[in-house]
Structures are given as C-alpha cells and as structure tokens.
Amino acid sequence: MKHDKTARKGPSHNVYIVEGEGDDAFWTKIGSAWSHDDGDGFNVQLSALPIAGRLVIRKRQPKQQGGRD
C-alpha cells in the first residue's frame, strides 16, 4: 500500500458530523478523507471525535470565495 503518494495529493473528501435533519441540520466539518488509489477505501483524518449525530463524508467541491469548503 502506498501511503506517501496519497498523502501528497490532498484530500478528496471532507468529513462532517451532522446533527438534525433536513433544513434544520447542523453540519460541522471535523476532518478530511483521501480515497485509496484502487478506489476501494479511504484514509480518514479527524480533528475532533463526535459523540452524537452522524458522520458524513462528502466529495470536496472547489472553494468559492466567502463560502465554506
């Protein structure tokens, strides 16, 4: 497994903890994820550990000025 190549290319996904449902849901970014070169998994790095809510991993979108990534 080649970890160094994956780490250099930057994360492909953001990791969020989501509390609530629908328009009332509160999303907090807590980390990043890198897809494996073979496409069968992820390496996940978290800056916080959730104690409630659900973990959501979403593909990163290009940054927009003034918006969240």
N, C-alpha and C positions, 0 to 999 in steps of 0.2 A: 504494500500500500504506500502511495506517495503522498505524504502529508505536506511536505515543503512546497510543492507545486500548487496545491490547493490554497494554502495559506497566503501565497503571494498574489493571487488573482483577485482577492477581496471577496466579501460575502455576496452570495446570490439571493439571499432571503433575509427578511427581518423577522424577529421573534417578538410577539406581543403577549401580554396577559390581558384577557378581555373579561370584563365583569358586566353583567347585564345582557339585555337582548335588544335587537333592533336599533331604532334611533336613540334609545336611552343607554346603549352600551358605552362603556368607558374603556378605551384602548390605551395601554401603556407599553411603550417599547422597552423590552428588557434584554435584548441581545440580538445576535446575528447568527446566520447559518450559511454554510458553504456546501453546495452539492458535491458529492463524490464524482470523480471523473467518469465512472461507469454508470452514473445516474441512478444507482440503487440505494442511496442513503445520503445522510447529511452529517457534518460535524457542526455542533451547536455550541456557541459560547454565550453564556448568560452573565449579566451584570447584577442580577437580582434573582431570588428564588420566590416564586409565587406561593402563597398559602391559601388562596381562594381564586375562583374564576377558572377560565380555561386557557390553555396555551395554544396560540395560533401562529403558524409560520406562513408568511406571505412572500411572494416573489417581490424583490426590490423594484421600485419604479424610479425613473430618472428624477433627480431632485428638481423641484420647482422653487423659484425664488419666493421666499416668505412662507413656503409650505413646509409640511413635515415630510421626512423621508420614509 
